[in-house]
Amino acid sequence: MSTNIDGSNSTSTGETRAEEGVSRRNLIKLTGAGAAVIGLSGAAGLAGADQAFAAPAASRKDLEPGDTSNGADNFYTSDRVTVRKISFKNQYEMKVVGNLFVPNNLDRRTTNPALVVGHPMGAVKEQSANLYATKMAEQGYVTLSFDLSFWGESAGKPRNAVSPDIYAEDFSAAVDYLRSQPFVDKERVGAIGICGSGSFVLSAAKIDPRIKAIATVSMYDMGAANRDGLRKSVTLEQRKAMIAQAAGQRDVEFAGGKVQYTGGTPEELTAESSAVDREFYDFYRTARGYHPNTTTHPTLATNTKFMNFHPFSDLELVSPRPLLFIAGDRAHSREFSEEAYRLATGPKELFWVPGAGHVDLYDRVGLIPFDKLTDFFRTKL
């Protein structure tokens, strides 16, 4: 652990990354909707200009078990926490569906701190977000996980549409809900954003001072990922080609044609599949993390909305509220946490998890630093 000149801390690690050895061709495919997918086509993401996907299958049988090392436990439940299905409206009158997690020993005669938890891009609340919400509820927090609009059980058409402004609004709507609960302290509401939701919660927090402390885990800047790819691998010409492809698909759909999808976690692996493809596949396409409520594939015509998404601009608006950026030191996405940390002002910390990749922090309980998250919110919220 090293101390920075601003008094905050970051761990010191080596530079081994899962992204090493990934070809330029695959990096281009990676730019899409998603962190949940950027498996180079893996993250709910944007495909190359020559790619489009038909509507993917919504279910799979005979799933492979996946790699459950380091305590992978995406579907963890706790007998110390009561879970209740809830719903609420965002400011656009869209129904957002979530889960409310309340510690069984919560003192409802007083008010208590609460946390909103956002799932990876292209995922649903049952993937990673419920796990984090459950674990933090065990630490005494009222927590709320939810499906982003257009995904999972939440409203919005077409399904799997990309709308980063509405995604950010969903976080604020979740805060609306928590602040309405008599056992929640309105001045002690924080948030955790996993993968793409890390960028959505930062976008929300810039204009919602009610979010008092923010932690991101394995963050993807969905704007930069789509505009530039990993390590600035996408050229202006390639970006324009992807925009043209999406614009052409709008004409198709306006004329009554079928919705097309792009990027996302591959349905199958091949000899050419990249290391990042395999990383996402092992979570989303196996029993380890698969859920029937998502395909991970965003719509082709809307995916370019991310091109206009700049969550790291004006991060000084968040100050003096504290920020914690958590990432694996081997994560292919670590550049986004590094950049957000560089740009943030006020209290901030960049925390590296030794030996962890991007998707490892979705569900590997043996690697996820829940103690760090608990300490952060206990002292900052």
C-alpha positions in Angstrom: 0.0 0.0 0.0 1.4 3.4 -0.9 0.3 6.8 0.2 -0.4 9.5 -2.5 0.4 13.1 -2.2 -3.3 14.0 -1.6 -3.3 11.7 1.5 -5.3 8.9 -0.1 -3.9 5.4 -0.7 -3.5 3.0 -3.5 -1.9 -0.4 -3.5 1.2 -1.0 -5.5 1.1 -3.9 -7.9 2.8 -5.4 -10.9 1.5 -4.7 -14.4 0.4 -8.1 -15.5 -3.0 -7.8 -17.2 -5.5 -10.1 -18.7 -5.7 -7.8 -21.7 -2.1 -8.6 -22.7 -1.8 -10.5 -25.9 -5.3 -9.5 -27.0 -5.3 -8.7 -30.7 -6.2 -5.4 -32.2 -9.1 -7.0 -34.0 -10.6 -8.3 -30.8 -10.0 -5.0 -29.0 -12.1 -3.3 -31.6 -14.9 -5.7 -31.0 -14.6 -5.0 -27.4 -16.0 -1.5 -27.4 -19.5 -2.0 -26.7 -22.2 -1.8 -24.2 -20.6 -3.4 -21.8 -18.6 -4.2 -19.2 -20.5 -7.2 -18.7 -19.4 -8.1 -22.0 -16.4 -6.5 -23.0 -15.0 -9.9 -23.5 -14.2 -8.3 -26.7 -17.3 -8.8 -27.7 -17.7 -9.8 -24.3 -19.0 -6.9 -22.5 -22.4 -6.1 -23.7 -20.4 -4.3 -26.1 -20.1 -2.9 -29.5 -19.1 -5.1 -32.3 -17.0 -4.1 -35.3 -18.6 -2.4 -38.2 -19.0 -5.6 -40.0 -20.9 -7.4 -37.2 -24.5 -7.7 -36.1 -26.3 -10.3 -34.0 -29.7 -11.7 -34.4 -31.8 -11.9 -31.3 -29.9 -14.3 -29.1 -31.4 -17.3 -27.3 -32.8 -16.5 -23.9 -32.1 -19.8 -22.2 -29.4 -22.5 -22.2 -29.6 -26.2 -21.1 -26.9 -28.5 -19.7 -24.7 -25.6 -18.5 -21.1 -26.1 -17.9 -20.2 -25.6 -14.2 -17.7 -22.8 -14.7 -14.7 -22.0 -12.6 -15.8 -21.6 -9.0 -12.4 -21.1 -7.5 -11.7 -18.4 -4.9 -15.2 -18.9 -3.4 -17.2 -17.9 -6.5 -20.7 -17.7 -5.1 -22.9 -15.4 -7.3 -26.2 -16.8 -6.0 -25.2 -16.5 -2.3 -28.1 -16.0 0.1 -28.0 -15.3 3.8 -30.3 -16.4 6.7 -29.3 -13.1 8.4 -30.9 -11.0 5.7 -34.6 -10.6 4.6 -35.1 -9.9 0.9 -38.2 -8.4 -0.6 -39.0 -7.7 -4.3 -39.8 -4.0 -4.8 -40.5 -1.6 -7.6 -40.5 2.2 -8.0 -40.7 4.8 -10.8 -37.8 6.8 -12.2 -38.4 10.4 -13.2 -39.5 9.2 -16.7 -42.3 7.2 -15.1 -40.5 4.0 -16.0 -40.9 1.1 -13.6 -37.7 0.0 -12.0 -37.7 -3.4 -10.3 -35.3 -4.3 -7.5 -34.6 -6.2 -4.4 -34.5 -4.7 -0.9 -32.2 -6.4 1.6 -32.8 -5.7 5.3 -30.6 -7.2 8.1 -32.8 -9.3 10.4 -31.4 -7.6 13.4 -32.0 -4.0 12.1 -33.4 -1.6 14.6 -36.4 -0.2 12.8 -37.0 2.3 15.6 -34.1 4.4 14.4 -32.7 5.3 11.0 -29.9 3.3 9.4 -27.3 3.8 6.6 -28.3 2.4 3.1 -26.6 1.5 -0.1 -27.7 1.2 -3.8 -25.9 -1.5 -5.7 -25.8 -1.5 -9.6 -25.1 -4.6 -11.7 -22.6 -5.0 -14.5 -23.5 -3.6 -18.0 -25.5 -6.2 -19.9 -26.2 -8.1 -16.7 -29.2 -8.2 -14.3 -29.4 -7.7 -10.6 -29.2 -11.4 -10.0 -25.6 -11.3 -11.4 -23.1 -9.8 -8.9 -25.4 -7.0 -7.5 -27.5 -9.3 -5.3 -24.3 -10.8 -3.9 -22.8 -7.4 -3.0 -26.2 -6.3 -1.6 -26.5 -9.4 0.6 -22.9 -9.2 1.9 -23.2 -5.5 2.8 -26.6 -6.1 4.4 -24.9 -8.7 6.6 -22.7 -5.8 7.8 -25.8 -3.8 8.9 -26.7 -1.8 5.8 -30.1 -1.6 4.2 -29.2 -2.4 0.6 -31.1 -2.2 -2.7 -30.1 -3.9 -6.0 -32.1 -3.2 -9.2 -32.3 -3.9 -12.9 -31.3 -1.0 -15.1 -34.1 0.2 -17.3 -34.5 -1.9 -20.5 -32.9 -4.9 -18.8 -34.1 -7.7 -16.6 -37.5 -7.1 -14.9 -37.4 -3.3 -15.3 -39.5 -1.5 -17.9 -38.3 0.0 -21.2 -38.5 -0.9 -24.9 -36.8 -2.1 -27.0 -35.4 -4.6 -24.6 -31.6 -4.3 -24.0 -31.6 -0.7 -25.3 -28.7 1.5 -24.3 -29.5 4.8 -22.6 -26.8 5.9 -20.2 -28.7 9.0 -19.0 -31.6 6.8 -18.0 -29.3 4.3 -16.4 -27.9 7.1 -14.2 -31.4 8.3 -13.4 -32.2 4.8 -12.2 -29.6 5.2 -9.5 -31.1 8.4 -8.3 -34.6 6.8 -8.4 -33.3 4.0 -6.2 -32.1 6.7 -3.8 -35.6 8.2 -3.9 -37.0 4.9 -2.8 -34.4 4.4 0.0 -34.9 7.9 1.4 -38.7 7.2 1.6 -38.2 4.3 4.0 -38.7 5.2 7.7 -35.8 3.1 8.9 -33.3 4.7 6.4 -31.1 7.7 7.3 -31.7 10.1 4.4 -28.3 11.6 4.9 -26.4 8.3 4.9 -27.2 6.8 1.5 -24.2 5.5 -0.5 -23.8 3.5 -3.7 -21.7 0.7 -5.3 -21.4 0.4 -9.0 -20.0 -2.8 -10.5 -18.4 -2.8 -14.0 -20.4 -0.5 -16.3 -22.6 0.6 -13.4 -19.4 2.2 -11.9 -19.6 4.8 -14.7 -23.4 5.2 -14.3 -23.2 5.8 -10.6 -20.5 8.5 -11.1 -22.7 10.1 -13.7 -25.6 10.1 -11.2 -23.5 11.3 -8.3 -22.3 14.4 -10.2 -25.8 15.8 -10.2 -27.3 14.1 -7.1 -25.6 15.2 -3.9 -27.9 12.9 -1.9 -25.4 10.0 -2.8 -23.0 10.6 0.0 -20.2 8.1 -0.7 -19.5 6.1 -3.9 -17.5 2.9 -4.5 -16.9 1.4 -7.9 -15.7 -2.2 -8.5 -14.1 -3.4 -11.8 -15.3 -0.2 -13.3 -15.9 0.3 -17.1 -16.2 3.8 -18.5 -18.8 2.8 -21.0 -18.3 6.0 -23.0 -14.5 5.6 -23.4 -14.8 1.9 -24.0 -17.1 2.5 -27.0 -15.3 5.6 -28.3 -11.7 4.4 -27.9 -11.6 0.7 -27.0 -9.1 -0.6 -24.5 -5.8 1.3 -24.6 -7.1 3.7 -27.3 -7.2 0.9 -29.9 -10.2 2.2 -32.0 -9.5 4.7 -34.7 -11.7 7.6 -35.7 -12.5 5.8 -39.0 -13.5 2.7 -37.1 -15.7 4.7 -34.8 -17.4 6.3 -37.7 -18.0 2.9 -39.3 -19.7 1.7 -36.1 -21.9 4.8 -36.0 -22.9 4.4 -39.6 -23.8 0.7 -39.0 -26.1 1.7 -36.1 -27.6 4.5 -38.1 -28.4 2.1 -40.9 -30.0 -0.3 -38.5 -32.4 2.6 -37.4 -33.7 2.8 -40.9 -34.2 -1.0 -41.0 -36.2 -1.0 -37.7 -38.2 2.1 -38.7 -39.3 0.2 -41.8 -40.5 -2.7 -39.6 -37.3 -4.8 -39.7 -36.1 -6.9 -36.8 -34.1 -5.5 -34.0 -30.5 -6.5 -34.2 -28.0 -6.9 -31.3 -24.3 -6.3 -31.0 -21.5 -7.4 -28.8 -22.1 -9.1 -25.5 -20.7 -12.3 -24.2 -20.2 -14.8 -26.9 -22.7 -17.7 -27.1 -19.9 -20.1 -27.8 -16.1 -20.2 -27.6 -13.8 -21.0 -30.5 -10.1 -21.5 -30.9 -10.0 -17.8 -31.8 -11.7 -16.6 -28.7 -9.7 -14.1 -26.7 -8.7 -14.4 -23.1 -11.3 -11.7 -22.2 -14.0 -13.5 -24.2 -13.3 -16.6 -22.1 -13.3 -14.6 -18.9 -16.8 -13.3 -19.5 -18.1 -16.6 -21.0 -17.1 -18.4 -17.8 -19.4 -16.2 -15.8 -22.4 -15.5 -18.1 -22.6 -18.7 -20.0 -22.0 -21.2 -17.3 -23.9 -22.3 -14.1 -21.5 -20.0 -12.2 -23.3 -16.8 -13.2 -25.9 -17.5 -15.9 -29.4 -16.0 -15.5 -32.2 -16.3 -18.0 -33.3 -12.7 -17.7 -30.4 -11.4 -19.8 -28.5 -12.3 -23.0 -25.9 -9.5 -22.4 -26.4 -8.3 -25.9 -27.4 -4.6 -26.3 -29.4 -3.4 -29.4 -27.2 -2.4 -32.3 -29.2 0.8 -33.1 -28.9 2.2 -29.6 -25.4 1.1 -28.6 -23.8 4.2 -30.1 -25.5 6.3 -27.4 -22.5 5.4 -25.4 -20.4 7.5 -27.7 -21.9 10.6 -26.1 -21.4 9.4 -22.6 -18.6 11.1 -20.6 -19.0 10.0 -16.9 -15.5 11.3 -15.9 -16.1 14.8 -17.1 -16.6 17.3 -14.2 -15.8 14.7 -11.5 -15.0 17.7 -9.3 -18.8 18.0 -8.8 -18.6 14.9 -6.6 -16.1 16.5 -4.2 -16.0 16.6 -1.2 -17.9 13.3 -1.1 -15.5 10.4 -0.9 -14.7 8.0 -3.8 -13.3 4.5 -3.6 -12.2 2.8 -6.8 -11.6 -1.0 -6.5 -10.0 -3.1 -9.3 -8.0 -6.2 -9.8 -4.4 -5.6 -10.5 -4.8 -8.1 -13.5 -8.0 -6.6 -14.8 -8.1 -5.8 -18.5 -10.3 -2.8 -17.4 -8.0 -1.3 -14.9 -7.3 1.7 -17.0 -10.7 3.1 -16.3 -10.3 3.1 -12.5 -6.9 4.6 -12.9 -8.2 7.4 -15.1 -11.2 8.2 -12.8 -8.8 8.3 -9.8 -6.5 10.7 -11.7 -9.4 13.0 -12.5 -11.2 12.9 -9.2 -10.7 15.6 -6.7 -11.4 15.5 -3.0 -11.2 12.3 -0.9 -10.4 9.4 -3.1 -8.7 6.0 -2.9 -7.6 3.5 -5.6 -7.5 0.0 -4.1 -5.9 -2.9 -6.0 -6.9 -6.5 -5.4 -3.8 -8.6 -5.9 -4.2 -11.4 -8.5 -7.7 -10.5 -9.5 -9.0 -10.0 -13.0 -12.1 -8.0 -14.1 -14.8 -10.6 -13.7 -13.2 -12.2 -10.6 -14.7 -9.3 -8.6 -18.2 -10.1 -9.8 -18.5 -13.1 -7.6 -15.3 -14.6 -6.1 -15.9 -14.0 -2.5 -12.4 -15.0 -1.7 -11.1 -12.1 -3.7 -13.8 -9.4 -3.3 -12.6 -7.0 -0.5 -15.9 -6.8 1.4 -13.9 -5.7 4.5 -12.6 -2.7 2.6 -16.0 -1.8 1.4 -17.4 -2.1 4.9 -14.6 0.1 6.3 -15.1 2.7 3.6 -18.8 3.1 4.1 -18.5 2.8 7.9 -16.0 5.7 8.1 -17.2 7.8 5.1 -21.0 7.5 5.1 
